[in-house]
Amino acid sequence: MKRIVLLLLLLLAFPPVASARAPAWKLVWNDEFNESFIDKTKWSPCERSTPDWCNTMTKDPRCFKIGGGTLKLIGIVNPDTTEDKSPFLTGGITSKGKSEFTHGKVEIRARFKSAKGAWPALWMLGSKGRWPRNGEIDLMEHLNHDDKVYQTIHSYYANEIDKSKKNPPKGTTAPIDRDGFNTYGAEWDAEKIVFTVNGKPTLTYPKVPEKGEEQWPFDQPFYLILSMQIGGKWVGKADPKDYPAHMEIDWVRVYQKAG
């Protein structure tokens, strides 16, 4: 009994120092892909255009499969190039104009069926201005059969002014379980963007006030893009024998600080 009383007296005299608490996050938007259809109130199919990331996009239902609690964005060899000349067809979705967010924490759990020339990506674009001035946050880009992913920011400063790409560093790579599910994310506020893989920080990109808006266009709404792409200057040529391939997405969750 004397020991217990002594311990209580010591705790009253020397209370434990409060540890720094991580911010409390509140879930504000999500898609668990538990329905048998893609929610059109949240997503639109990516449109085909000339940039490498979307020049094989299609609305062909063969490139979208939802069921069992996941969404698959699929890349296939185009079986008929008489009307559509693209050698491959791929699926992608975007929340542009439907679900956009300023600051918070974004996490997406996904896995791949890898292939030579496959380029799945999970990323965000600023809704105001033209690229790269509007800013881009790449939660994940995966190339070919790599055991790593790329996480990168883009802005006019990072792409056009800072030729070293290291002042501050604009991107990193992180190891993954290539054939299993991994969670890709970013925590993003008015001062910094912290990239994560499976909950572990991989890179912090800070706001540098003296470099101005060209370095930090990230205080505006951003929308999500989930894209399965095949081929391009960065990823290289695709091998048709590897296809179909896909990116399988378990869920997308967006949080903002509580209180």
N, C-alpha and C positions, 0 to 999 in steps of 0.2 A: 504493500500500500504506500509506504514511504517513497518508493521509486516512482510510482505513478504520480504522486503529488509533486515530486521534484521535477518530473518531466513536464507536467502542466505549467509549473511556475517558469520553467525555462522557455516554453513556447510563448507564454505571455510576455516575458521579458525580451525575447528575441524572435519575433514572428518571422516566418519564412518570407523571403523576398519574392514578390509576385513576378512570375515569368512573363515575358512578352507573349501576348496571345496572337495567334494567327487571325486574320479578319474573318468575321462570321459571314458566310455566304448564304444567300437566299436564292433558290431555284426560281427563275422568272420565265423560262421558256424551255421547251424540250420536245423531242420527238423520239419515242421508243420504238417506232416502226412495228407496233403490235397489230395494226389493222391489215386488211388484205388489199389496201390501196394506198397510194402516195397522197398525203393530205395536201390538197390544192390550196388550202388557206395559208399554208406555210411555205410551199415550194412551187417553183415553176421549172420546166425542163430547160437546160442550157441550150441556147441557140448556137447554131454553127456560124462561125465567122473566120476571118483570115489568120488570127494569131495561132501559133502552134498548139496552145492548150485546148482549143475548141474547134479545130478544123476537121474533125471527124465526128462531131456531135450529131445526134439524131434523136427523133422522137419515136423511133421504131420500138414497139413494146418488147422485142427480143432483147433489148439492151437494158431492161429494167425488170427486176424480179423482187417482189416483196412477199414475205411469208416466214413463219417460224420465228417472228420477232426480229428479223433483220431485213435490210434493203441491200440488194446486189445491183451495182452499176457495172454493166458488162461490156466488154470489148470483143467484137467478133470480126471475122473476115467478111467483107461485103459479098454476098452470094450472087449479086446481079448488079454489074456496073454499067448497064446500058443507059439508065437514067441518072443514077447517082454515081459519079465517077470516083468517089472516095474508095480506096482499097479496103478501108476498115470503117467500122461503125462503132460508136461509143455512147454511153449514157452519162448524163450529169444533171444535177439539180441545183437551183439557187434560191435563196430567200429574198432576192432583190425586190424591193417594193412591197414586201409582205411582212418580213420580220427583220428588223435592223436594230443594232444595239450600240450604245456609246459607253465604253468601259465595262469591266466585269471580268468574269472567268468563263472561258469556253472550253469544253472538253468533248472529244469525239472518240468513241471506241470502235476500232475497225481492224480488219485483217485483209490480206490479199491472196489471190491466186496469181503468182508472179509470172511474168513472161518477158522475153526479149522485146524491147521497145515499149513495154507498158509503163505508164506514167500516171498512176493515181495520185490525187492531191486533195487535201482538205485545207481550205483557206478562206480569207476574208478580204473584201475590198471596201474602201470608203465610198459613200454614196454621192459625194459632191466633188466635182472636178474630174479631169481626165487623167488617165494613168500616165506617169507614176505620181503625179502631184496629189492625187487623192489618197495615196497610201495603200499598201497591201501587207497583210499579215499571213504568212504561210505557216500554218500549224504543222503541216506534213506534206512532203513530196517524196515519192519513192520511185526509184529507177530500176528497171530490168529485174534482176534477181538479187539486188543488194541486201545485205544484212544491216543496213543503216537507213535513216531518213534524213532529209534536209529540212531545216526550220530557218526561215528567212523573213526579214522585213524589206519592203521596197518603198522608196520615196524619191522625189526629185533629187534631194540632197544625196541619198545613198547611191542612187543609180548614175547621176550625171555630174555631181560636184566632187564627192569624196572618191577619187579614183582608186585609193588604196582599199576601199571597202572595210577599213578597220578603225575608223575614227568617228564614232565607235564601231566595233565589229557588228556587221549587219546580219550575220547568220552563223549557223553551226550545223554539225551532223551529230546524230545520236544513234547508238546501237539499239536494235529491236529484236524481238523474236519474230523472224521474218514470216513464219507460217502460222503464227498464233495471233490472237487478239492483243492489241496494244491500245493504250489511251493517250491521245495526243491533245495538248492543250496550251493555253496561254492565259496568264493573269495580266490584266491591262488596266492601267489607270492614267491619271494626268501626268505622271512622272516617269513611267517605265512600262515596258512589256517584258514579262517573264515567261519564256517558253518552258514547257514541261513535256516529259514522256513518262507515262505510268506514274504520274504524280511527283516526279523528281525534276527539279529545275535543271535546264540544260544551257540557257543563255538569258542574260538580262540586257535588254536594249534600253538605254536611258534617254530621256529628253535632255537636250543640251540647249538651254534657252538662247544663248548667244548665236546659235546657228539658225534660229528663226523657224517660221512655218514650213520652209522647204525640208527641214530635217524632221519636223514633228507634225504631220497632218492627221494625227490620231485622236483628236478631240472632236470627233464627229461620228454620226451613225455609220456602222459597218454592217454589211450583209455577208451571208455565208455562201460558199460555193463548194460543192462536193462533186469532183469531176474524175471520170475515168477516161484517160486519153491514150492514144497509141501513136508513137513516132514523134519526130520533131528534131530540131537541131541539137537540143540538149540530151535527150534520151537516146537518140540514134535510131537506126532502122529496126523495124519489127520483123520477126520471123513468123510467117503465117502458121507454121507447124505448131506454135505455142498456144494458139487460140482455139476456143474462147478463153479469156482471162477475165478477172473481175476484181472489184473492191467490194467487200461486204461490210456494211455499217450496222453496228448493234444499236447505238443510240447517239443522239446529239443533245447536249445539255448546256444551257447558258445560265450563269448565276450573276447576281450583283450583290454588293455589300449590304448587309442588313442594317437597319437603323439609320 
